[in-house]
Amino acid sequence: MGLSIDEYRKVPKTILRDQLWYQYEAIGVGIITFSAIILGYPALLIFGGGVLIDGFRHAKKGENLKQQYKKGVRVSSRNM
């Protein structure tokens, strides 16, 4: 966004979050519309499937970290 740390601290967090959310939302809607119009319906399934698989992978990683933590292994945030 091009803000220095001091400038970033002065801006209310909700405004920054809203701005980022609208940007992501617009990009997401654009990608979905583009894939539906240009590439056809299967592209939506492929993109959606990729997002789902990625989500499952992250969830599995988190589950593994929880199991390690229960066993007493020290878990750092870098592993997440």
mmCIF file of the N, C-alpha and C atoms, coordinates in Angstrom:
data_MODEL
# 
_entry.id   MODEL 
# 
loop_
_atom_site.group_PDB 
_atom_site.id 
_atom_site.type_symbol 
_atom_site.label_atom_id 
_atom_site.label_alt_id 
_atom_site.label_comp_id 
_atom_site.label_asym_id 
_atom_site.label_entity_id 
_atom_site.label_seq_id 
_atom_site.pdbx_PDB_ins_code 
_atom_site.Cartn_x 
_atom_site.Cartn_y 
_atom_site.Cartn_z 
_atom_site.occupancy 
_atom_site.B_iso_or_equiv 
_atom_site.pdbx_formal_charge 
_atom_site.auth_seq_id 
_atom_site.auth_comp_id 
_atom_site.auth_asym_id 
_atom_site.auth_atom_id 
_atom_site.pdbx_PDB_model_num 
ATOM 1   N N  . MET A 1 1  ? 0.816   -1.206  0.000   1.00 0.00 ? 1  MET A N  1 
ATOM 2   C CA . MET A 1 1  ? 0.000   0.000   0.000   1.00 0.00 ? 1  MET A CA 1 
ATOM 3   C C  . MET A 1 1  ? 0.847   1.252   0.000   1.00 0.00 ? 1  MET A C  1 
ATOM 4   N N  . GLY A 1 2  ? 2.123   1.120   0.327   1.00 0.00 ? 2  GLY A N  1 
ATOM 5   C CA . GLY A 1 2  ? 3.014   2.264   0.240   1.00 0.00 ? 2  GLY A CA 1 
ATOM 6   C C  . GLY A 1 2  ? 2.981   3.193   1.432   1.00 0.00 ? 2  GLY A C  1 
ATOM 7   N N  . LEU A 1 3  ? 2.439   2.731   2.573   1.00 0.00 ? 3  LEU A N  1 
ATOM 8   C CA . LEU A 1 3  ? 2.444   3.558   3.781   1.00 0.00 ? 3  LEU A CA 1 
ATOM 9   C C  . LEU A 1 3  ? 3.647   3.178   4.641   1.00 0.00 ? 3  LEU A C  1 
ATOM 10  N N  . SER A 1 4  ? 4.258   4.185   5.279   1.00 0.00 ? 4  SER A N  1 
ATOM 11  C CA . SER A 1 4  ? 5.302   3.854   6.229   1.00 0.00 ? 4  SER A CA 1 
ATOM 12  C C  . SER A 1 4  ? 4.644   3.356   7.516   1.00 0.00 ? 4  SER A C  1 
ATOM 13  N N  . ILE A 1 5  ? 5.439   2.794   8.414   1.00 0.00 ? 5  ILE A N  1 
ATOM 14  C CA . ILE A 1 5  ? 4.873   2.197   9.630   1.00 0.00 ? 5  ILE A CA 1 
ATOM 15  C C  . ILE A 1 5  ? 4.149   3.246   10.463  1.00 0.00 ? 5  ILE A C  1 
ATOM 16  N N  . ASP A 1 6  ? 4.726   4.448   10.590  1.00 0.00 ? 6  ASP A N  1 
ATOM 17  C CA . ASP A 1 6  ? 4.084   5.491   11.395  1.00 0.00 ? 6  ASP A CA 1 
ATOM 18  C C  . ASP A 1 6  ? 2.751   5.931   10.781  1.00 0.00 ? 6  ASP A C  1 
ATOM 19  N N  . GLU A 1 7  ? 2.744   6.088   9.457   1.00 0.00 ? 7  GLU A N  1 
ATOM 20  C CA . GLU A 1 7  ? 1.494   6.462   8.783   1.00 0.00 ? 7  GLU A CA 1 
ATOM 21  C C  . GLU A 1 7  ? 0.453   5.360   8.960   1.00 0.00 ? 7  GLU A C  1 
ATOM 22  N N  . TYR A 1 8  ? 0.902   4.114   8.855   1.00 0.00 ? 8  TYR A N  1 
ATOM 23  C CA . TYR A 1 8  ? -0.012  2.968   8.989   1.00 0.00 ? 8  TYR A CA 1 
ATOM 24  C C  . TYR A 1 8  ? -0.661  2.958   10.367  1.00 0.00 ? 8  TYR A C  1 
ATOM 25  N N  . ARG A 1 9  ? 0.111   3.298   11.401  1.00 0.00 ? 9  ARG A N  1 
ATOM 26  C CA . ARG A 1 9  ? -0.429  3.284   12.770  1.00 0.00 ? 9  ARG A CA 1 
ATOM 27  C C  . ARG A 1 9  ? -1.488  4.365   12.980  1.00 0.00 ? 9  ARG A C  1 
ATOM 28  N N  . LYS A 1 10 ? -1.384  5.479   12.243  1.00 0.00 ? 10 LYS A N  1 
ATOM 29  C CA . LYS A 1 10 ? -2.342  6.578   12.421  1.00 0.00 ? 10 LYS A CA 1 
ATOM 30  C C  . LYS A 1 10 ? -3.696  6.263   11.778  1.00 0.00 ? 10 LYS A C  1 
ATOM 31  N N  . VAL A 1 11 ? -3.704  5.419   10.737  1.00 0.00 ? 11 VAL A N  1 
ATOM 32  C CA . VAL A 1 11 ? -4.953  5.121   10.034  1.00 0.00 ? 11 VAL A CA 1 
ATOM 33  C C  . VAL A 1 11 ? -5.731  4.077   10.831  1.00 0.00 ? 11 VAL A C  1 
ATOM 34  N N  . PRO A 1 12 ? -7.020  4.298   11.070  1.00 0.00 ? 12 PRO A N  1 
ATOM 35  C CA . PRO A 1 12 ? -7.815  3.294   11.783  1.00 0.00 ? 12 PRO A CA 1 
ATOM 36  C C  . PRO A 1 12 ? -7.792  1.957   11.047  1.00 0.00 ? 12 PRO A C  1 
ATOM 37  N N  . LYS A 1 13 ? -7.637  0.878   11.813  1.00 0.00 ? 13 LYS A N  1 
ATOM 38  C CA . LYS A 1 13 ? -7.470  -0.452  11.212  1.00 0.00 ? 13 LYS A CA 1 
ATOM 39  C C  . LYS A 1 13 ? -8.676  -0.876  10.379  1.00 0.00 ? 13 LYS A C  1 
ATOM 40  N N  . THR A 1 14 ? -9.880  -0.490  10.811  1.00 0.00 ? 14 THR A N  1 
ATOM 41  C CA . THR A 1 14 ? -11.065 -0.937  10.083  1.00 0.00 ? 14 THR A CA 1 
ATOM 42  C C  . THR A 1 14 ? -11.081 -0.393  8.660   1.00 0.00 ? 14 THR A C  1 
ATOM 43  N N  . ILE A 1 15 ? -10.574 0.846   8.497   1.00 0.00 ? 15 ILE A N  1 
ATOM 44  C CA . ILE A 1 15 ? -10.564 1.439   7.156   1.00 0.00 ? 15 ILE A CA 1 
ATOM 45  C C  . ILE A 1 15 ? -9.637  0.634   6.257   1.00 0.00 ? 15 ILE A C  1 
ATOM 46  N N  . LEU A 1 16 ? -8.445  0.298   6.772   1.00 0.00 ? 16 LEU A N  1 
ATOM 47  C CA . LEU A 1 16 ? -7.501  -0.481  5.972   1.00 0.00 ? 16 LEU A CA 1 
ATOM 48  C C  . LEU A 1 16 ? -8.095  -1.831  5.621   1.00 0.00 ? 16 LEU A C  1 
ATOM 49  N N  . ARG A 1 17 ? -8.723  -2.473  6.612   1.00 0.00 ? 17 ARG A N  1 
ATOM 50  C CA . ARG A 1 17 ? -9.314  -3.793  6.365   1.00 0.00 ? 17 ARG A CA 1 
ATOM 51  C C  . ARG A 1 17 ? -10.406 -3.704  5.299   1.00 0.00 ? 17 ARG A C  1 
ATOM 52  N N  . ASP A 1 18 ? -11.249 -2.669  5.400   1.00 0.00 ? 18 ASP A N  1 
ATOM 53  C CA . ASP A 1 18 ? -12.316 -2.512  4.414   1.00 0.00 ? 18 ASP A CA 1 
ATOM 54  C C  . ASP A 1 18 ? -11.749 -2.302  3.018   1.00 0.00 ? 18 ASP A C  1 
ATOM 55  N N  . GLN A 1 19 ? -10.717 -1.461  2.910   1.00 0.00 ? 19 GLN A N  1 
ATOM 56  C CA . GLN A 1 19 ? -10.114 -1.210  1.607   1.00 0.00 ? 19 GLN A CA 1 
ATOM 57  C C  . GLN A 1 19 ? -9.571  -2.510  1.012   1.00 0.00 ? 19 GLN A C  1 
ATOM 58  N N  . LEU A 1 20 ? -8.824  -3.263  1.824   1.00 0.00 ? 20 LEU A N  1 
ATOM 59  C CA . LEU A 1 20 ? -8.254  -4.514  1.330   1.00 0.00 ? 20 LEU A CA 1 
ATOM 60  C C  . LEU A 1 20 ? -9.360  -5.479  0.936   1.00 0.00 ? 20 LEU A C  1 
ATOM 61  N N  . TRP A 1 21 ? -10.400 -5.566  1.759   1.00 0.00 ? 21 TRP A N  1 
ATOM 62  C CA . TRP A 1 21 ? -11.496 -6.487  1.473   1.00 0.00 ? 21 TRP A CA 1 
ATOM 63  C C  . TRP A 1 21 ? -12.149 -6.151  0.140   1.00 0.00 ? 21 TRP A C  1 
ATOM 64  N N  . TYR A 1 22 ? -12.401 -4.856  -0.101  1.00 0.00 ? 22 TYR A N  1 
ATOM 65  C CA . TYR A 1 22 ? -13.041 -4.473  -1.364  1.00 0.00 ? 22 TYR A CA 1 
ATOM 66  C C  . TYR A 1 22 ? -12.139 -4.800  -2.549  1.00 0.00 ? 22 TYR A C  1 
ATOM 67  N N  . GLN A 1 23 ? -10.830 -4.605  -2.378  1.00 0.00 ? 23 GLN A N  1 
ATOM 68  C CA . GLN A 1 23 ? -9.906  -4.936  -3.466  1.00 0.00 ? 23 GLN A CA 1 
ATOM 69  C C  . GLN A 1 23 ? -9.951  -6.429  -3.767  1.00 0.00 ? 23 GLN A C  1 
ATOM 70  N N  . TYR A 1 24 ? -9.866  -7.249  -2.712  1.00 0.00 ? 24 TYR A N  1 
ATOM 71  C CA . TYR A 1 24 ? -9.884  -8.697  -2.911  1.00 0.00 ? 24 TYR A CA 1 
ATOM 72  C C  . TYR A 1 24 ? -11.202 -9.151  -3.516  1.00 0.00 ? 24 TYR A C  1 
ATOM 73  N N  . GLU A 1 25 ? -12.289 -8.545  -3.023  1.00 0.00 ? 25 GLU A N  1 
ATOM 74  C CA . GLU A 1 25 ? -13.615 -8.912  -3.525  1.00 0.00 ? 25 GLU A CA 1 
ATOM 75  C C  . GLU A 1 25 ? -13.712 -8.593  -5.018  1.00 0.00 ? 25 GLU A C  1 
ATOM 76  N N  . ALA A 1 26 ? -13.238 -7.411  -5.400  1.00 0.00 ? 26 ALA A N  1 
ATOM 77  C CA . ALA A 1 26 ? -13.305 -7.014  -6.807  1.00 0.00 ? 26 ALA A CA 1 
ATOM 78  C C  . ALA A 1 26 ? -12.451 -7.951  -7.664  1.00 0.00 ? 26 ALA A C  1 
ATOM 79  N N  . ILE A 1 27 ? -11.253 -8.288  -7.183  1.00 0.00 ? 27 ILE A N  1 
ATOM 80  C CA . ILE A 1 27 ? -10.383 -9.189  -7.937  1.00 0.00 ? 27 ILE A CA 1 
ATOM 81  C C  . ILE A 1 27 ? -11.043 -10.561 -8.075  1.00 0.00 ? 27 ILE A C  1 
ATOM 82  N N  . GLY A 1 28 ? -11.620 -11.066 -6.967  1.00 0.00 ? 28 GLY A N  1 
ATOM 83  C CA . GLY A 1 28 ? -12.268 -12.376 -6.987  1.00 0.00 ? 28 GLY A CA 1 
ATOM 84  C C  . GLY A 1 28 ? -13.439 -12.413 -7.956  1.00 0.00 ? 28 GLY A C  1 
ATOM 85  N N  . VAL A 1 29 ? -14.283 -11.375 -7.895  1.00 0.00 ? 29 VAL A N  1 
ATOM 86  C CA . VAL A 1 29 ? -15.438 -11.314 -8.801  1.00 0.00 ? 29 VAL A CA 1 
ATOM 87  C C  . VAL A 1 29 ? -14.962 -11.242 -10.246 1.00 0.00 ? 29 VAL A C  1 
ATOM 88  N N  . GLY A 1 30 ? -13.901 -10.461 -10.470 1.00 0.00 ? 30 GLY A N  1 
ATOM 89  C CA . GLY A 1 30 ? -13.357 -10.350 -11.830 1.00 0.00 ? 30 GLY A CA 1 
ATOM 90  C C  . GLY A 1 30 ? -12.856 -11.679 -12.355 1.00 0.00 ? 30 GLY A C  1 
ATOM 91  N N  . ILE A 1 31 ? -12.128 -12.426 -11.515 1.00 0.00 ? 31 ILE A N  1 
ATOM 92  C CA . ILE A 1 31 ? -11.588 -13.721 -11.943 1.00 0.00 ? 31 ILE A CA 1 
ATOM 93  C C  . ILE A 1 31 ? -12.731 -14.685 -12.264 1.00 0.00 ? 31 ILE A C  1 
ATOM 94  N N  . ILE A 1 32 ? -13.739 -14.723 -11.380 1.00 0.00 ? 32 ILE A N  1 
ATOM 95  C CA . ILE A 1 32 ? -14.856 -15.648 -11.587 1.00 0.00 ? 32 ILE A CA 1 
ATOM 96  C C  . ILE A 1 32 ? -15.613 -15.296 -12.867 1.00 0.00 ? 32 ILE A C  1 
ATOM 97  N N  . THR A 1 33 ? -15.866 -14.001 -13.061 1.00 0.00 ? 33 THR A N  1 
ATOM 98  C CA . THR A 1 33 ? -16.592 -13.576 -14.261 1.00 0.00 ? 33 THR A CA 1 
ATOM 99  C C  . THR A 1 33 ? -15.789 -13.902 -15.511 1.00 0.00 ? 33 THR A C  1 
ATOM 100 N N  . PHE A 1 34 ? -14.504 -13.593 -15.469 1.00 0.00 ? 34 PHE A N  1 
ATOM 101 C CA . PHE A 1 34 ? -13.620 -13.859 -16.616 1.00 0.00 ? 34 PHE A CA 1 
ATOM 102 C C  . PHE A 1 34 ? -13.620 -15.342 -16.956 1.00 0.00 ? 34 PHE A C  1 
ATOM 103 N N  . SER A 1 35 ? -13.439 -16.179 -15.920 1.00 0.00 ? 35 SER A N  1 
ATOM 104 C CA . SER A 1 35 ? -13.357 -17.616 -16.185 1.00 0.00 ? 35 SER A CA 1 
ATOM 105 C C  . SER A 1 35 ? -14.687 -18.152 -16.702 1.00 0.00 ? 35 SER A C  1 
ATOM 106 N N  . ALA A 1 36 ? -15.805 -17.607 -16.197 1.00 0.00 ? 36 ALA A N  1 
ATOM 107 C CA . ALA A 1 36 ? -17.118 -18.086 -16.645 1.00 0.00 ? 36 ALA A CA 1 
ATOM 108 C C  . ALA A 1 36 ? -17.375 -17.697 -18.094 1.00 0.00 ? 36 ALA A C  1 
ATOM 109 N N  . ILE A 1 37 ? -16.996 -16.464 -18.463 1.00 0.00 ? 37 ILE A N  1 
ATOM 110 C CA . ILE A 1 37 ? -17.299 -15.984 -19.815 1.00 0.00 ? 37 ILE A CA 1 
ATOM 111 C C  . ILE A 1 37 ? -16.312 -16.564 -20.835 1.00 0.00 ? 37 ILE A C  1 
ATOM 112 N N  . ILE A 1 38 ? -15.015 -16.429 -20.534 1.00 0.00 ? 38 ILE A N  1 
ATOM 113 C CA . ILE A 1 38 ? -13.995 -16.774 -21.525 1.00 0.00 ? 38 ILE A CA 1 
ATOM 114 C C  . ILE A 1 38 ? -13.753 -18.285 -21.574 1.00 0.00 ? 38 ILE A C  1 
ATOM 115 N N  . LEU A 1 39 ? -13.562 -18.884 -20.404 1.00 0.00 ? 39 LEU A N  1 
ATOM 116 C CA . LEU A 1 39 ? -13.104 -20.271 -20.372 1.00 0.00 ? 39 LEU A CA 1 
ATOM 117 C C  . LEU A 1 39 ? -14.233 -21.273 -20.205 1.00 0.00 ? 39 LEU A C  1 
ATOM 118 N N  . GLY A 1 40 ? -15.414 -20.802 -19.872 1.00 0.00 ? 40 GLY A N  1 
ATOM 119 C CA . GLY A 1 40 ? -16.540 -21.712 -19.738 1.00 0.00 ? 40 GLY A CA 1 
ATOM 120 C C  . GLY A 1 40 ? -16.689 -22.250 -18.325 1.00 0.00 ? 40 GLY A C  1 
ATOM 121 N N  . TYR A 1 41 ? -17.740 -23.031 -18.142 1.00 0.00 ? 41 TYR A N  1 
ATOM 122 C CA . TYR A 1 41 ? -18.098 -23.515 -16.801 1.00 0.00 ? 41 TYR A CA 1 
ATOM 123 C C  . TYR A 1 41 ? -17.016 -24.381 -16.143 1.00 0.00 ? 41 TYR A C  1 
ATOM 124 N N  . PRO A 1 42 ? -16.330 -25.289 -16.870 1.00 0.00 ? 42 PRO A N  1 
ATOM 125 C CA . PRO A 1 42 ? -15.318 -26.142 -16.210 1.00 0.00 ? 42 PRO A CA 1 
ATOM 126 C C  . PRO A 1 42 ? -14.229 -25.348 -15.496 1.00 0.00 ? 42 PRO A C  1 
ATOM 127 N N  . ALA A 1 43 ? -13.913 -24.157 -16.012 1.00 0.00 ? 43 ALA A N  1 
ATOM 128 C CA . ALA A 1 43 ? -12.867 -23.349 -15.384 1.00 0.00 ? 43 ALA A CA 1 
ATOM 129 C C  . ALA A 1 43 ? -13.255 -22.970 -13.956 1.00 0.00 ? 43 ALA A C  1 
ATOM 130 N N  . LEU A 1 44 ? -14.552 -22.693 -13.749 1.00 0.00 ? 44 LEU A N  1 
ATOM 131 C CA . LEU A 1 44 ? -15.016 -22.367 -12.399 1.00 0.00 ? 44 LEU A CA 1 
ATOM 132 C C  . LEU A 1 44 ? -14.776 -23.547 -11.465 1.00 0.00 ? 44 LEU A C  1 
ATOM 133 N N  . LEU A 1 45 ? -15.056 -24.752 -11.956 1.00 0.00 ? 45 LEU A N  1 
ATOM 134 C CA . LEU A 1 45 ? -14.844 -25.947 -11.134 1.00 0.00 ? 45 LEU A CA 1 
ATOM 135 C C  . LEU A 1 45 ? -13.367 -26.126 -10.827 1.00 0.00 ? 45 LEU A C  1 
ATOM 136 N N  . ILE A 1 46 ? -12.522 -25.871 -11.839 1.00 0.00 ? 46 ILE A N  1 
ATOM 137 C CA . ILE A 1 46 ? -11.077 -26.048 -11.635 1.00 0.00 ? 46 ILE A CA 1 
ATOM 138 C C  . ILE A 1 46 ? -10.569 -25.044 -10.605 1.00 0.00 ? 46 ILE A C  1 
ATOM 139 N N  . PHE A 1 47 ? -10.921 -23.751 -10.780 1.00 0.00 ? 47 PHE A N  1 
ATOM 140 C CA . PHE A 1 47 ? -10.468 -22.735 -9.826  1.00 0.00 ? 47 PHE A CA 1 
ATOM 141 C C  . PHE A 1 47 ? -11.016 -23.023 -8.432  1.00 0.00 ? 47 PHE A C  1 
ATOM 142 N N  . GLY A 1 48 ? -12.325 -23.337 -8.360  1.00 0.00 ? 48 GLY A N  1 
ATOM 143 C CA . GLY A 1 48 ? -12.936 -23.626 -7.070  1.00 0.00 ? 48 GLY A CA 1 
ATOM 144 C C  . GLY A 1 48 ? -12.305 -24.833 -6.414  1.00 0.00 ? 48 GLY A C  1 
ATOM 145 N N  . GLY A 1 49 ? -12.037 -25.878 -7.216  1.00 0.00 ? 49 GLY A N  1 
ATOM 146 C CA . GLY A 1 49 ? -11.400 -27.086 -6.693  1.00 0.00 ? 49 GLY A CA 1 
ATOM 147 C C  . GLY A 1 49 ? -10.014 -26.789 -6.144  1.00 0.00 ? 49 GLY A C  1 
ATOM 148 N N  . GLY A 1 50 ? -9.270  -25.947 -6.855  1.00 0.00 ? 50 GLY A N  1 
ATOM 149 C CA . GLY A 1 50 ? -7.927  -25.587 -6.384  1.00 0.00 ? 50 GLY A CA 1 
ATOM 150 C C  . GLY A 1 50 ? -7.978  -24.890 -5.037  1.00 0.00 ? 50 GLY A C  1 
ATOM 151 N N  . VAL A 1 51 ? -8.946  -23.967 -4.878  1.00 0.00 ? 51 VAL A N  1 
ATOM 152 C CA . VAL A 1 51 ? -9.084  -23.249 -3.613  1.00 0.00 ? 51 VAL A CA 1 
ATOM 153 C C  . VAL A 1 51 ? -9.450  -24.217 -2.490  1.00 0.00 ? 51 VAL A C  1 
ATOM 154 N N  . LEU A 1 52 ? -10.377 -25.145 -2.785  1.00 0.00 ? 52 LEU A N  1 
ATOM 155 C CA . LEU A 1 52 ? -10.800 -26.123 -1.772  1.00 0.00 ? 52 LEU A CA 1 
ATOM 156 C C  . LEU A 1 52 ? -9.638  -27.008 -1.345  1.00 0.00 ? 52 LEU A C  1 
ATOM 157 N N  . ILE A 1 53 ? -8.875  -27.513 -2.323  1.00 0.00 ? 53 ILE A N  1 
ATOM 158 C CA . ILE A 1 53 ? -7.754  -28.405 -2.015  1.00 0.00 ? 53 ILE A CA 1 
ATOM 159 C C  . ILE A 1 53 ? -6.735  -27.666 -1.154  1.00 0.00 ? 53 ILE A C  1 
ATOM 160 N N  . ASP A 1 54 ? -6.460  -26.407 -1.509  1.00 0.00 ? 54 ASP A N  1 
ATOM 161 C CA . ASP A 1 54 ? -5.512  -25.601 -0.736  1.00 0.00 ? 54 ASP A CA 1 
ATOM 162 C C  . ASP A 1 54 ? -6.006  -25.441 0.699   1.00 0.00 ? 54 ASP A C  1 
ATOM 163 N N  . GLY A 1 55 ? -7.309  -25.177 0.860   1.00 0.00 ? 55 GLY A N  1 
ATOM 164 C CA . GLY A 1 55 ? -7.877  -25.035 2.199   1.00 0.00 ? 55 GLY A CA 1 
ATOM 165 C C  . GLY A 1 55 ? -7.744  -26.314 3.005   1.00 0.00 ? 55 GLY A C  1 
ATOM 166 N N  . PHE A 1 56 ? -8.033  -27.457 2.379   1.00 0.00 ? 56 PHE A N  1 
ATOM 167 C CA . PHE A 1 56 ? -7.906  -28.740 3.073   1.00 0.00 ? 56 PHE A CA 1 
ATOM 168 C C  . PHE A 1 56 ? -6.469  -28.988 3.496   1.00 0.00 ? 56 PHE A C  1 
ATOM 169 N N  . ARG A 1 57 ? -5.517  -28.624 2.613   1.00 0.00 ? 57 ARG A N  1 
ATOM 170 C CA . ARG A 1 57 ? -4.100  -28.845 2.918   1.00 0.00 ? 57 ARG A CA 1 
ATOM 171 C C  . ARG A 1 57 ? -3.687  -28.045 4.156   1.00 0.00 ? 57 ARG A C  1 
ATOM 172 N N  . HIS A 1 58 ? -4.113  -26.772 4.195   1.00 0.00 ? 58 HIS A N  1 
ATOM 173 C CA . HIS A 1 58 ? -3.780  -25.935 5.349   1.00 0.00 ? 58 HIS A CA 1 
ATOM 174 C C  . HIS A 1 58 ? -4.426  -26.470 6.623   1.00 0.00 ? 58 HIS A C  1 
ATOM 175 N N  . ALA A 1 59 ? -5.665  -26.954 6.503   1.00 0.00 ? 59 ALA A N  1 
ATOM 176 C CA . ALA A 1 59 ? -6.356  -27.490 7.676   1.00 0.00 ? 59 ALA A CA 1 
ATOM 177 C C  . ALA A 1 59 ? -5.626  -28.723 8.200   1.00 0.00 ? 59 ALA A C  1 
ATOM 178 N N  . LYS A 1 60 ? -5.160  -29.572 7.284   1.00 0.00 ? 60 LYS A N  1 
ATOM 179 C CA . LYS A 1 60 ? -4.440  -30.789 7.684   1.00 0.00 ? 60 LYS A CA 1 
ATOM 180 C C  . LYS A 1 60 ? -3.128  -30.419 8.376   1.00 0.00 ? 60 LYS A C  1 
ATOM 181 N N  . LYS A 1 61 ? -2.433  -29.410 7.845   1.00 0.00 ? 61 LYS A N  1 
ATOM 182 C CA . LYS A 1 61 ? -1.183  -28.946 8.439   1.00 0.00 ? 61 LYS A CA 1 
ATOM 183 C C  . LYS A 1 61 ? -1.438  -28.453 9.870   1.00 0.00 ? 61 LYS A C  1 
ATOM 184 N N  . GLY A 1 62 ? -2.513  -27.681 10.042  1.00 0.00 ? 62 GLY A N  1 
ATOM 185 C CA . GLY A 1 62 ? -2.863  -27.177 11.367  1.00 0.00 ? 62 GLY A CA 1 
ATOM 186 C C  . GLY A 1 62 ? -3.176  -28.314 12.322  1.00 0.00 ? 62 GLY A C  1 
ATOM 187 N N  . GLU A 1 63 ? -3.863  -29.353 11.823  1.00 0.00 ? 63 GLU A N  1 
ATOM 188 C CA . GLU A 1 63 ? -4.197  -30.516 12.656  1.00 0.00 ? 63 GLU A CA 1 
ATOM 189 C C  . GLU A 1 63 ? -2.923  -31.230 13.095  1.00 0.00 ? 63 GLU A C  1 
ATOM 190 N N  . ASN A 1 64 ? -1.965  -31.377 12.173  1.00 0.00 ? 64 ASN A N  1 
ATOM 191 C CA . ASN A 1 64 ? -0.689  -32.013 12.519  1.00 0.00 ? 64 ASN A CA 1 
ATOM 192 C C  . ASN A 1 64 ? 0.040   -31.228 13.598  1.00 0.00 ? 64 ASN A C  1 
ATOM 193 N N  . LEU A 1 65 ? 0.033   -29.893 13.473  1.00 0.00 ? 65 LEU A N  1 
ATOM 194 C CA . LEU A 1 65 ? 0.692   -29.051 14.471  1.00 0.00 ? 65 LEU A CA 1 
ATOM 195 C C  . LEU A 1 65 ? 0.017   -29.211 15.834  1.00 0.00 ? 65 LEU A C  1 
ATOM 196 N N  . LYS A 1 66 ? -1.328  -29.312 15.837  1.00 0.00 ? 66 LYS A N  1 
ATOM 197 C CA . LYS A 1 66 ? -2.040  -29.499 17.108  1.00 0.00 ? 66 LYS A CA 1 
ATOM 198 C C  . LYS A 1 66 ? -1.653  -30.810 17.761  1.00 0.00 ? 66 LYS A C  1 
ATOM 199 N N  . GLN A 1 67 ? -1.551  -31.871 16.955  1.00 0.00 ? 67 GLN A N  1 
ATOM 200 C CA . GLN A 1 67 ? -1.160  -33.184 17.483  1.00 0.00 ? 67 GLN A CA 1 
ATOM 201 C C  . GLN A 1 67 ? 0.241   -33.121 18.083  1.00 0.00 ? 67 GLN A C  1 
ATOM 202 N N  . GLN A 1 68 ? 1.172   -32.465 17.377  1.00 0.00 ? 68 GLN A N  1 
ATOM 203 C CA . GLN A 1 68 ? 2.544   -32.320 17.887  1.00 0.00 ? 68 GLN A CA 1 
ATOM 204 C C  . GLN A 1 68 ? 2.542   -31.575 19.213  1.00 0.00 ? 68 GLN A C  1 
ATOM 205 N N  . TYR A 1 69 ? 1.716   -30.513 19.264  1.00 0.00 ? 69 TYR A N  1 
ATOM 206 C CA . TYR A 1 69 ? 1.664   -29.689 20.472  1.00 0.00 ? 69 TYR A CA 1 
ATOM 207 C C  . TYR A 1 69 ? 1.157   -30.520 21.651  1.00 0.00 ? 69 TYR A C  1 
ATOM 208 N N  . LYS A 1 70 ? 0.155   -31.381 21.406  1.00 0.00 ? 70 LYS A N  1 
ATOM 209 C CA . LYS A 1 70 ? -0.382  -32.226 22.469  1.00 0.00 ? 70 LYS A CA 1 
ATOM 210 C C  . LYS A 1 70 ? 0.663   -33.218 22.966  1.00 0.00 ? 70 LYS A C  1 
ATOM 211 N N  . LYS A 1 71 ? 1.538   -33.673 22.055  1.00 0.00 ? 71 LYS A N  1 
ATOM 212 C CA . LYS A 1 71 ? 2.585   -34.630 22.438  1.00 0.00 ? 71 LYS A CA 1 
ATOM 213 C C  . LYS A 1 71 ? 3.710   -33.949 23.211  1.00 0.00 ? 71 LYS A C  1 
ATOM 214 N N  . GLY A 1 72 ? 3.719   -32.620 23.198  1.00 0.00 ? 72 GLY A N  1 
ATOM 215 C CA . GLY A 1 72 ? 4.747   -31.900 23.945  1.00 0.00 ? 72 GLY A CA 1 
ATOM 216 C C  . GLY A 1 72 ? 5.864   -31.367 23.076  1.00 0.00 ? 72 GLY A C  1 
ATOM 217 N N  . VAL A 1 73 ? 5.743   -31.520 21.765  1.00 0.00 ? 73 VAL A N  1 
ATOM 218 C CA . VAL A 1 73 ? 6.757   -30.968 20.871  1.00 0.00 ? 73 VAL A CA 1 
ATOM 219 C C  . VAL A 1 73 ? 6.560   -29.463 20.805  1.00 0.00 ? 73 VAL A C  1 
ATOM 220 N N  . ARG A 1 74 ? 7.652   -28.708 20.888  1.00 0.00 ? 74 ARG A N  1 
ATOM 221 C CA . ARG A 1 74 ? 7.520   -27.246 20.805  1.00 0.00 ? 74 ARG A CA 1 
ATOM 222 C C  . ARG A 1 74 ? 7.211   -26.849 19.381  1.00 0.00 ? 74 ARG A C  1 
ATOM 223 N N  . VAL A 1 75 ? 6.128   -26.154 19.186  1.00 0.00 ? 75 VAL A N  1 
ATOM 224 C CA . VAL A 1 75 ? 5.689   -25.756 17.851  1.00 0.00 ? 75 VAL A CA 1 
ATOM 225 C C  . VAL A 1 75 ? 5.932   -24.266 17.691  1.00 0.00 ? 75 VAL A C  1 
ATOM 226 N N  . SER A 1 76 ? 6.673   -23.913 16.648  1.00 0.00 ? 76 SER A N  1 
ATOM 227 C CA . SER A 1 76 ? 6.894   -22.487 16.405  1.00 0.00 ? 76 SER A CA 1 
ATOM 228 C C  . SER A 1 76 ? 5.897   -22.000 15.372  1.00 0.00 ? 76 SER A C  1 
ATOM 229 N N  . SER A 1 77 ? 5.657   -20.692 15.347  1.00 0.00 ? 77 SER A N  1 
ATOM 230 C CA . SER A 1 77 ? 4.688   -20.136 14.401  1.00 0.00 ? 77 SER A CA 1 
ATOM 231 C C  . SER A 1 77 ? 5.227   -20.228 12.975  1.00 0.00 ? 77 SER A C  1 
ATOM 232 N N  . ARG A 1 78 ? 6.549   -20.445 12.834  1.00 0.00 ? 78 ARG A N  1 
ATOM 233 C CA . ARG A 1 78 ? 7.117   -20.553 11.494  1.00 0.00 ? 78 ARG A CA 1 
ATOM 234 C C  . ARG A 1 78 ? 6.616   -21.812 10.781  1.00 0.00 ? 78 ARG A C  1 
ATOM 235 N N  . ASN A 1 79 ? 6.270   -22.851 11.544  1.00 0.00 ? 79 ASN A N  1 
ATOM 236 C CA . ASN A 1 79 ? 5.816   -24.097 10.937  1.00 0.00 ? 79 ASN A CA 1 
ATOM 237 C C  . ASN A 1 79 ? 4.422   -23.996 10.366  1.00 0.00 ? 79 ASN A C  1 
ATOM 238 N N  . MET A 1 80 ? 3.671   -22.953 10.765  1.00 0.00 ? 80 MET A N  1 
ATOM 239 C CA . MET A 1 80 ? 2.266   -22.862 10.339  1.00 0.00 ? 80 MET A CA 1 
ATOM 240 C C  . MET A 1 80 ? 2.167   -22.479 8.885   1.00 0.00 ? 80 MET A C  1 
# 
